[in-house]
Amino acid sequence: MSLDSASRGWEMIEELAPREGELIVRKVRYDAFYGTELDHMLRLWNVKTILLCGTVANICVHCTAASAALRWVGKLRKAHAAPKGMRGRER
């Protein structure tokens, strides 16, 4: 599933909206690193720790976490809020 910017529910809620100058990553796949500038920007900024979170995004969070672990991230924390039964096997 993906959200098109023209679809209902796509809008960002004000409390979570990016501030002026913050990086916006427009994902093209589950993995936020795939096909985006995310890896380059995090390396450029010398980021050593990332926090991944999402709602009903256990697939996206998991794929991005796996990609980060294969790349460079020193510390990684992940969280998601998928409904019970959609989470798969938690470890």
N, C-alpha and C positions, 0 to 999 in steps of 0.2 A: 504494500500500500504506500502511496505517496500523496502528498498534498500539493496540489497545484495552487499557485498564488491567486488564482481566480476562484477557487473553490470555497464553499462555506466552511467556516471554522479555521481558516488559515491564519487569520489575523493574530498578531502578537499581543498579549495582554500588557497593559501599560507598565505594570510592576516588573515585568521581565524583559521589557524592550531594551535593546542595546543602547548604550550611551553614545554620544557623538565620538567618532574616532575608534570605537571598538570593532574588532574583526567580526565579520559575519561570514560564516561558512555555509554555503549552499550545497548540501549533500546531493550526490547523484546515485548513491547506493547505500546499503546499510552501514558500511564502514565510512566514518567521517573523514578518514584519511584518503580514501580512494578517489582519485580524480579532483582533489581539492588542493589548495595551498596550505592546508593545516600543518603538515609536517615541516614544510619550509619555514613557516612563520614561527612555530614553536622552537625550532632550532635557532632561528635568527634572534629570538628573544631569550635564548638560553633557559628555557623552561625545563625543569627537572621533575616536576610533579604535576599530574593532571587529575581532575575529578570529573568523572563521567556520571551523568544521571539522565533519567528520562521517565516518562510515564507510558506504560504499555510499550516499552521500548527494549525489552530484554534481548531481543535479537540485535537491534542496533547498538545497544550498549555493549553487548557481548562481542560483536564483530569489531567494534572500534577498540575495545579493550585488548582483544587479541592482536589487532594490528599494531597498537601502541607497544605492546609487550615485545613484538617481533622487531620493532624499530629501535627505540632508544630510551623509552621512559624509565626513569629510575624508580619512582614511586607512582603507583596507580591505585586509585580508589574508584569503585563503581557502585552504583545503586540504581534500582529501578522499581517501579510500582506496577508491575503487570498483575492483572487479576489472577486469583488462584486458578490453577488449571492451565494457564498459558505460560507459566514460568519455565517449564521443563525441569531438568534436574539441577538443583542448587547445590553448590559445594561450599 
